[in-house]
């Protein structure tokens, strides 16, 4: 009788534990017609990283955890052009933003 109860518990809790332990693929993309941008984003350790004067398109990806805060902003470094930032969770778009003009900033945030 006790073995049956343990088996039931395993089949209920086992899948939940597998779901909790799974990492989530996060990808940031910066696109647009701007020549170069400055990028600020939350990284895999939930800290903030910055990169200056990067050419676009630009991409960064990492493995995150369920509920982890994600953020990206990109500032156009030129007199003209557009900049678009997009966040993907396991390949599906969760947030995007576009700005047009000189030195504009596009920002997107969410959680995995």
Residue pairs with C-beta under 8 A, 6 or more apart in sequence:
20 66
22 66
23 63
23 64
23 65
24 63
24 64
24 65
24 66
24 68
24 89
24 90
24 112
25 61
25 62
25 63
25 64
25 88
25 89
25 90
25 91
26 61
26 62
26 63
26 64
26 68
26 70
26 87
26 88
26 89
26 112
27 59
27 60
27 61
27 87
27 88
27 91
28 41
28 59
28 60
28 61
28 70
28 72
28 85
28 86
28 87
28 88
29 57
29 58
29 59
29 85
29 86
29 88
30 37
30 39
30 54
30 56
30 57
30 58
30 59
30 72
30 74
30 83
30 84
30 85
30 86
31 56
31 57
31 83
31 84
31 86
32 56
32 76
32 81
32 82
32 83
32 84
32 98
32 106
33 80
33 81
33 82
34 56
34 76
34 77
34 78
34 80
34 81
34 82
34 83
35 55
35 56
35 77
35 78
35 81
36 53
36 54
36 55
36 56
36 77
36 78
37 53
37 54
37 56
37 58
37 74
37 75
37 76
37 77
37 83
38 50
38 51
38 52
38 53
38 54
38 74
38 75
38 77
39 50
39 51
39 54
39 58
39 60
39 72
39 73
39 74
40 48
40 49
40 50
40 71
40 72
40 73
40 74
41 48
41 49
41 50
41 60
41 70
41 71
41 72
41 73
42 48
42 49
42 69
42 70
42 71
42 72
43 49
43 62
44 62
44 63
44 64
46 68
46 69
51 58
53 77
56 74
56 83
58 74
64 70
64 112
65 112
66 112
67 111
67 112
68 111
68 112
69 109
69 110
69 111
70 87
70 109
70 110
70 111
70 112
71 107
71 108
71 109
72 85
72 87
72 107
72 108
72 109
73 85
73 105
73 106
73 107
73 108
74 83
74 85
74 105
74 106
75 83
75 103
75 104
75 105
76 82
76 83
76 99
76 101
76 102
76 103
76 104
76 105
77 103
78 102
78 103
79 102
80 101
80 102
81 100
81 101
82 98
82 99
82 100
82 101
82 104
83 98
83 99
83 104
83 105
83 106
84 96
84 97
84 98
84 106
85 96
85 97
85 106
85 107
85 108
86 93
86 95
86 96
86 108
87 93
87 94
87 95
87 96
87 108
87 109
87 110
88 94
89 110
89 112
94 110
95 108
95 109
95 110
96 108
97 106
97 107
97 108
98 106
99 105
99 106
